[in-house]
Amino acid sequence: MKNFNEYKPWQLKGVLEMLVPLVIAEISKSRKVNYDEAIELLYPSLLYKSLEKESTKMWHLSQLTLSELLNEELKTGKITFPEEA
């Protein structure tokens, strides 16, 4: 099995293609908004920008954790990055 540090950018894109829809569904559920509204909350966020950067390791967190981080960002304007990220 590969060490996560060995993944290439195109492989991260594949991970995000699987993870982002799950995160959007969780945002939709937790904030009681439709899927399109959840997309509009996620894509311009600092959280999403962090997800796109392999070095942050945010992409390995669960969709529930990522949704909670987005809710924190929307409430406070910042994210408390988990130690495991």
N, C-alpha and C positions, 0 to 999 in steps of 0.2 A: 504494500500500500504506500502511496506517495505521502511524503510530508507535505502539509499544506503550504509551506514556504516554496515548494517546487512547482506550484501551479502557475501556468502562463495566463496572461490577460484574457485570451480567448476562452480559456477554461472557466475563469471567473464569470465571464459573460454567460456561459451556460448555467452556472450555479444561480446567477441572478434571474435568468429567464424562468427558472423553476421556483425560486424563493419569492420573488416580487409578487406574483399573483396570490400567494398564500398570505403575505403581509397585507396586501390590499384587502383581501377578504376579512382578515382579522381586524383591520382598521374600520372597515364597514360595520362589522359586528359590534365592536367596542364603542364606536362613536354614534352608532345608529344612523348611518348615512348610506346612500346607495354606492354601488361600486365606482361609478364615475366620480362622485364627490370624494371618495377615498383616494382615487388616483390623483385628483387635484390637490389633495393634502400631502401626499407622499412625494411626488416628483420634484416640487420646488424646495423640498426640505433639506436641512443640514444632514438629517439622517440618511436620506437617499444619496447625497453627495459622499457621505462616509461609506455607504455600502459599495459605491462604485470604486473605491480605493482599496485595492487588495491589502495594502499595508495596515489598514485599520482592523482587519479581521472581523469586521462587523457581520459579514455574510455568513458566519458560522453560528450566529445566534438564532434562537427560535423565532417564528413569526409572532408569537405572543410577546416575547421580550422586545422585539423590534417595534411592535405596535405600541407597547407601553412607553418606549423611548420617544416615539413620535408624539404621543400624548403629552409627555413631559416637555418636549420641545415646543409644542403648540401652546402649552400653559405658561412656560417660563421663558421661552426664547433660547434655551440652551439644552444640551444633552449631558447627562452624567454617564460617561462611558463606563460600562462594566469592566471590572478588572480582567475578566477572561477574554475581552475583546482585544 
